[in-house]
Amino acid sequence: MMAAIARPLMNDPKDPTHITFEWGQAIIDYALSHGVDVLDITGKWVDYQNISPLLMQNRPDLFIYTGHGCRNFLATQNGCSITNGWKEDVCQVQCRQPPNLNLLRDAIVVTFSCHSASRLGECAIKYGARAYVGFSDYMMFTSDKAGSQDLFRDALLPMAIELINGKRVGEAVAATKAALLSAAKQWKPIKYMAIPFYWNYEYMQVLGDMNAKLGG
């Protein structure tokens, strides 16, 4: 079983990809400890020109993306990586590359990024992805010196961890939403913490086969 994890890292040290990059490393460590082969795609390799041949050669069973997302593509420092080839209407950049979503045919796709489930996810299913899990609006989390970002990591990463554990897509989504809702209730008195948990719970979206699972 092969998992490909794409972890773009923007130049600005305050960019949230410097947090989600580490979340991706946590998934990699877990996958390797559970006997899953991992293709770790980082840095410059996450752009369209590099990621396309890597996916073509490896054909992962699970594709995970921890970075910026738009309605019609997954974004990188250099524009886009995975795209349906349409013009963008949310991000400040556009991706004019031909579609490469067919490279995710037969894969389960999990994106820890904003917006992409709204259009890219629908297109991925039409191109043959088994399932696509992401967010139809912003994916939100807080970040501070106290490490509040780790609380969001712990609530969101079950989406990938439970798939690696052999759970079905629907079960992994249910576990993640339960973790988000539990955290939202726990932090309800502190609105700037509670609201992002509730928001992610509301806008996490799953498309495709809810019964899909890795290796089956």
Contacts in CASP RR format, 6 or more apart in sequence:
PFRMAT RR
TARGET T0000
AUTHOR 0000-0000-0000
METHOD contacts of the structure
MODEL  1
MMAAIARPLMNDPKDPTHITFEWGQAIIDYALSHGVDVLDITGKWVDYQN
ISPLLMQNRPDLFIYTGHGCRNFLATQNGCSITNGWKEDVCQVQCRQPPN
LNLLRDAIVVTFSCHSASRLGECAIKYGARAYVGFSDYMMFTSDKAGSQD
LFRDALLPMAIELINGKRVGEAVAATKAALLSAAKQWKPIKYMAIPFYWN
YEYMQVLGDMNAKLGG
1 35 0 8 1.000
1 36 0 8 1.000
1 37 0 8 1.000
1 61 0 8 1.000
1 62 0 8 1.000
1 214 0 8 1.000
1 215 0 8 1.000
2 36 0 8 1.000
2 37 0 8 1.000
2 38 0 8 1.000
2 39 0 8 1.000
2 58 0 8 1.000
2 59 0 8 1.000
2 60 0 8 1.000
2 61 0 8 1.000
2 62 0 8 1.000
3 31 0 8 1.000
3 36 0 8 1.000
3 37 0 8 1.000
3 38 0 8 1.000
3 39 0 8 1.000
3 60 0 8 1.000
3 61 0 8 1.000
3 62 0 8 1.000
3 63 0 8 1.000
3 64 0 8 1.000
3 164 0 8 1.000
4 38 0 8 1.000
4 39 0 8 1.000
4 41 0 8 1.000
4 54 0 8 1.000
4 55 0 8 1.000
4 58 0 8 1.000
4 60 0 8 1.000
4 62 0 8 1.000
4 63 0 8 1.000
4 64 0 8 1.000
5 24 0 8 1.000
5 27 0 8 1.000
5 28 0 8 1.000
5 31 0 8 1.000
5 38 0 8 1.000
5 39 0 8 1.000
5 40 0 8 1.000
5 41 0 8 1.000
5 63 0 8 1.000
5 64 0 8 1.000
5 65 0 8 1.000
5 66 0 8 1.000
6 41 0 8 1.000
6 42 0 8 1.000
6 46 0 8 1.000
6 51 0 8 1.000
6 63 0 8 1.000
6 64 0 8 1.000
6 65 0 8 1.000
6 66 0 8 1.000
6 67 0 8 1.000
6 74 0 8 1.000
6 81 0 8 1.000
7 17 0 8 1.000
7 20 0 8 1.000
7 21 0 8 1.000
7 24 0 8 1.000
7 25 0 8 1.000
7 40 0 8 1.000
7 41 0 8 1.000
7 42 0 8 1.000
7 43 0 8 1.000
7 46 0 8 1.000
7 66 0 8 1.000
7 67 0 8 1.000
8 17 0 8 1.000
8 21 0 8 1.000
8 42 0 8 1.000
8 43 0 8 1.000
8 46 0 8 1.000
8 66 0 8 1.000
8 67 0 8 1.000
8 68 0 8 1.000
8 75 0 8 1.000
8 76 0 8 1.000
8 77 0 8 1.000
8 81 0 8 1.000
9 17 0 8 1.000
9 18 0 8 1.000
9 21 0 8 1.000
9 42 0 8 1.000
9 43 0 8 1.000
9 77 0 8 1.000
10 17 0 8 1.000
10 18 0 8 1.000
10 68 0 8 1.000
10 77 0 8 1.000
11 77 0 8 1.000
16 67 0 8 1.000
16 68 0 8 1.000
16 141 0 8 1.000
16 143 0 8 1.000
17 66 0 8 1.000
17 67 0 8 1.000
17 68 0 8 1.000
19 141 0 8 1.000
19 143 0 8 1.000
19 149 0 8 1.000
19 153 0 8 1.000
20 66 0 8 1.000
20 67 0 8 1.000
20 112 0 8 1.000
20 113 0 8 1.000
21 42 0 8 1.000
21 66 0 8 1.000
21 67 0 8 1.000
22 153 0 8 1.000
23 66 0 8 1.000
23 112 0 8 1.000
23 153 0 8 1.000
23 156 0 8 1.000
23 157 0 8 1.000
24 64 0 8 1.000
24 66 0 8 1.000
24 112 0 8 1.000
26 153 0 8 1.000
26 157 0 8 1.000
27 64 0 8 1.000
27 66 0 8 1.000
27 157 0 8 1.000
27 160 0 8 1.000
27 161 0 8 1.000
27 164 0 8 1.000
28 38 0 8 1.000
28 40 0 8 1.000
30 160 0 8 1.000
30 161 0 8 1.000
30 164 0 8 1.000
31 38 0 8 1.000
31 164 0 8 1.000
32 38 0 8 1.000
34 164 0 8 1.000
34 165 0 8 1.000
36 62 0 8 1.000
36 164 0 8 1.000
39 54 0 8 1.000
39 58 0 8 1.000
39 60 0 8 1.000
41 50 0 8 1.000
41 51 0 8 1.000
41 54 0 8 1.000
43 77 0 8 1.000
44 50 0 8 1.000
44 77 0 8 1.000
44 78 0 8 1.000
45 51 0 8 1.000
45 54 0 8 1.000
46 76 0 8 1.000
46 77 0 8 1.000
46 81 0 8 1.000
47 76 0 8 1.000
47 77 0 8 1.000
47 78 0 8 1.000
47 79 0 8 1.000
47 80 0 8 1.000
47 81 0 8 1.000
48 76 0 8 1.000
48 78 0 8 1.000
48 79 0 8 1.000
48 80 0 8 1.000
48 81 0 8 1.000
48 82 0 8 1.000
48 83 0 8 1.000
48 95 0 8 1.000
48 97 0 8 1.000
48 100 0 8 1.000
51 81 0 8 1.000
51 82 0 8 1.000
51 100 0 8 1.000
52 100 0 8 1.000
52 103 0 8 1.000
55 63 0 8 1.000
55 100 0 8 1.000
55 103 0 8 1.000
55 104 0 8 1.000
56 103 0 8 1.000
59 103 0 8 1.000
59 106 0 8 1.000
59 107 0 8 1.000
60 107 0 8 1.000
61 106 0 8 1.000
61 107 0 8 1.000
61 108 0 8 1.000
61 214 0 8 1.000
61 215 0 8 1.000
62 107 0 8 1.000
62 108 0 8 1.000
62 109 0 8 1.000
62 110 0 8 1.000
62 160 0 8 1.000
62 163 0 8 1.000
62 164 0 8 1.000
62 214 0 8 1.000
63 104 0 8 1.000
63 107 0 8 1.000
63 108 0 8 1.000
63 109 0 8 1.000
63 110 0 8 1.000
64 109 0 8 1.000
64 110 0 8 1.000
64 111 0 8 1.000
64 112 0 8 1.000
64 160 0 8 1.000
65 74 0 8 1.000
65 81 0 8 1.000
65 82 0 8 1.000
65 109 0 8 1.000
65 110 0 8 1.000
65 111 0 8 1.000
65 112 0 8 1.000
65 113 0 8 1.000
65 116 0 8 1.000
66 112 0 8 1.000
66 113 0 8 1.000
67 74 0 8 1.000
67 75 0 8 1.000
67 111 0 8 1.000
67 112 0 8 1.000
67 113 0 8 1.000
68 74 0 8 1.000
68 75 0 8 1.000
68 76 0 8 1.000
68 91 0 8 1.000
68 113 0 8 1.000
68 114 0 8 1.000
69 75 0 8 1.000
69 91 0 8 1.000
69 111 0 8 1.000
69 113 0 8 1.000
69 114 0 8 1.000
69 115 0 8 1.000
69 116 0 8 1.000
70 80 0 8 1.000
70 88 0 8 1.000
70 90 0 8 1.000
70 91 0 8 1.000
70 95 0 8 1.000
70 114 0 8 1.000
70 115 0 8 1.000
70 116 0 8 1.000
70 120 0 8 1.000
71 88 0 8 1.000
71 89 0 8 1.000
71 90 0 8 1.000
71 115 0 8 1.000
71 116 0 8 1.000
71 118 0 8 1.000
71 119 0 8 1.000
71 120 0 8 1.000
72 83 0 8 1.000
72 84 0 8 1.000
72 85 0 8 1.000
72 86 0 8 1.000
72 87 0 8 1.000
72 88 0 8 1.000
72 89 0 8 1.000
72 95 0 8 1.000
72 119 0 8 1.000
72 120 0 8 1.000
72 123 0 8 1.000
73 79 0 8 1.000
73 80 0 8 1.000
73 81 0 8 1.000
73 82 0 8 1.000
73 83 0 8 1.000
73 84 0 8 1.000
73 85 0 8 1.000
73 88 0 8 1.000
73 95 0 8 1.000
73 116 0 8 1.000
73 120 0 8 1.000
74 80 0 8 1.000
74 81 0 8 1.000
74 82 0 8 1.000
74 83 0 8 1.000
74 111 0 8 1.000
74 113 0 8 1.000
74 116 0 8 1.000
74 120 0 8 1.000
75 81 0 8 1.000
75 91 0 8 1.000
75 93 0 8 1.000
75 95 0 8 1.000
75 113 0 8 1.000
79 93 0 8 1.000
79 95 0 8 1.000
80 93 0 8 1.000
80 95 0 8 1.000
80 97 0 8 1.000
82 100 0 8 1.000
82 101 0 8 1.000
82 103 0 8 1.000
82 104 0 8 1.000
82 120 0 8 1.000
83 95 0 8 1.000
83 97 0 8 1.000
83 98 0 8 1.000
83 99 0 8 1.000
83 100 0 8 1.000
83 101 0 8 1.000
83 120 0 8 1.000
84 99 0 8 1.000
84 101 0 8 1.000
84 119 0 8 1.000
84 120 0 8 1.000
84 123 0 8 1.000
84 124 0 8 1.000
85 95 0 8 1.000
85 96 0 8 1.000
85 97 0 8 1.000
85 98 0 8 1.000
85 99 0 8 1.000
86 119 0 8 1.000
87 94 0 8 1.000
87 96 0 8 1.000
88 94 0 8 1.000
88 95 0 8 1.000
90 115 0 8 1.000
99 123 0 8 1.000
99 127 0 8 1.000
101 120 0 8 1.000
101 123 0 8 1.000
101 124 0 8 1.000
101 127 0 8 1.000
101 129 0 8 1.000
102 127 0 8 1.000
102 128 0 8 1.000
104 124 0 8 1.000
104 127 0 8 1.000
104 128 0 8 1.000
104 129 0 8 1.000
105 127 0 8 1.000
105 128 0 8 1.000
105 129 0 8 1.000
106 128 0 8 1.000
106 129 0 8 1.000
106 130 0 8 1.000
107 129 0 8 1.000
107 130 0 8 1.000
108 129 0 8 1.000
108 130 0 8 1.000
108 131 0 8 1.000
108 133 0 8 1.000
108 163 0 8 1.000
108 169 0 8 1.000
108 212 0 8 1.000
108 213 0 8 1.000
108 214 0 8 1.000
109 121 0 8 1.000
109 124 0 8 1.000
109 129 0 8 1.000
109 131 0 8 1.000
109 132 0 8 1.000
109 133 0 8 1.000
110 133 0 8 1.000
110 134 0 8 1.000
110 159 0 8 1.000
110 160 0 8 1.000
110 163 0 8 1.000
111 117 0 8 1.000
111 132 0 8 1.000
111 133 0 8 1.000
111 134 0 8 1.000
111 135 0 8 1.000
112 134 0 8 1.000
112 139 0 8 1.000
112 156 0 8 1.000
112 159 0 8 1.000
113 134 0 8 1.000
113 135 0 8 1.000
113 139 0 8 1.000
114 135 0 8 1.000
114 137 0 8 1.000
114 138 0 8 1.000
114 139 0 8 1.000
115 135 0 8 1.000
115 136 0 8 1.000
115 137 0 8 1.000
115 138 0 8 1.000
116 134 0 8 1.000
116 135 0 8 1.000
117 132 0 8 1.000
117 133 0 8 1.000
117 134 0 8 1.000
117 135 0 8 1.000
117 136 0 8 1.000
117 204 0 8 1.000
117 205 0 8 1.000
117 206 0 8 1.000
117 207 0 8 1.000
118 136 0 8 1.000
118 137 0 8 1.000
118 205 0 8 1.000
120 132 0 8 1.000
121 129 0 8 1.000
121 132 0 8 1.000
121 134 0 8 1.000
121 207 0 8 1.000
122 132 0 8 1.000
122 207 0 8 1.000
124 132 0 8 1.000
124 207 0 8 1.000
125 131 0 8 1.000
125 132 0 8 1.000
125 207 0 8 1.000
125 208 0 8 1.000
129 208 0 8 1.000
130 169 0 8 1.000
130 208 0 8 1.000
130 209 0 8 1.000
130 212 0 8 1.000
131 169 0 8 1.000
131 206 0 8 1.000
131 207 0 8 1.000
131 208 0 8 1.000
131 209 0 8 1.000
131 210 0 8 1.000
131 212 0 8 1.000
132 206 0 8 1.000
132 207 0 8 1.000
132 208 0 8 1.000
133 159 0 8 1.000
133 169 0 8 1.000
133 172 0 8 1.000
133 173 0 8 1.000
133 204 0 8 1.000
133 205 0 8 1.000
133 206 0 8 1.000
133 207 0 8 1.000
134 204 0 8 1.000
134 205 0 8 1.000
134 206 0 8 1.000
135 200 0 8 1.000
135 203 0 8 1.000
135 204 0 8 1.000
135 205 0 8 1.000
136 203 0 8 1.000
136 205 0 8 1.000
137 199 0 8 1.000
137 203 0 8 1.000
138 199 0 8 1.000
138 203 0 8 1.000
139 156 0 8 1.000
139 200 0 8 1.000
139 203 0 8 1.000
140 195 0 8 1.000
140 196 0 8 1.000
140 199 0 8 1.000
140 200 0 8 1.000
141 148 0 8 1.000
141 149 0 8 1.000
141 152 0 8 1.000
141 156 0 8 1.000
141 196 0 8 1.000
141 200 0 8 1.000
142 148 0 8 1.000
142 149 0 8 1.000
142 152 0 8 1.000
142 192 0 8 1.000
142 193 0 8 1.000
142 196 0 8 1.000
143 149 0 8 1.000
148 193 0 8 1.000
151 183 0 8 1.000
151 187 0 8 1.000
151 193 0 8 1.000
152 183 0 8 1.000
152 196 0 8 1.000
152 197 0 8 1.000
152 200 0 8 1.000
154 179 0 8 1.000
154 183 0 8 1.000
155 176 0 8 1.000
155 179 0 8 1.000
155 180 0 8 1.000
155 182 0 8 1.000
155 183 0 8 1.000
155 197 0 8 1.000
155 200 0 8 1.000
156 176 0 8 1.000
156 179 0 8 1.000
156 180 0 8 1.000
156 200 0 8 1.000
158 172 0 8 1.000
158 175 0 8 1.000
158 176 0 8 1.000
158 179 0 8 1.000
159 172 0 8 1.000
159 173 0 8 1.000
159 175 0 8 1.000
159 176 0 8 1.000
159 204 0 8 1.000
160 172 0 8 1.000
161 172 0 8 1.000
162 171 0 8 1.000
162 172 0 8 1.000
162 175 0 8 1.000
162 176 0 8 1.000
163 169 0 8 1.000
163 172 0 8 1.000
163 213 0 8 1.000
163 214 0 8 1.000
164 214 0 8 1.000
166 213 0 8 1.000
166 214 0 8 1.000
166 215 0 8 1.000
167 175 0 8 1.000
167 213 0 8 1.000
168 210 0 8 1.000
168 211 0 8 1.000
168 212 0 8 1.000
168 213 0 8 1.000
169 206 0 8 1.000
169 208 0 8 1.000
169 209 0 8 1.000
169 210 0 8 1.000
169 211 0 8 1.000
169 212 0 8 1.000
169 213 0 8 1.000
170 206 0 8 1.000
170 210 0 8 1.000
170 211 0 8 1.000
173 204 0 8 1.000
173 206 0 8 1.000
173 210 0 8 1.000
176 204 0 8 1.000
177 201 0 8 1.000
177 204 0 8 1.000
180 197 0 8 1.000
180 198 0 8 1.000
180 200 0 8 1.000
180 201 0 8 1.000
180 204 0 8 1.000
181 197 0 8 1.000
181 198 0 8 1.000
181 201 0 8 1.000
183 197 0 8 1.000
184 194 0 8 1.000
184 197 0 8 1.000
184 198 0 8 1.000
184 201 0 8 1.000
185 194 0 8 1.000
187 193 0 8 1.000
187 194 0 8 1.000
187 197 0 8 1.000
188 194 0 8 1.000
END
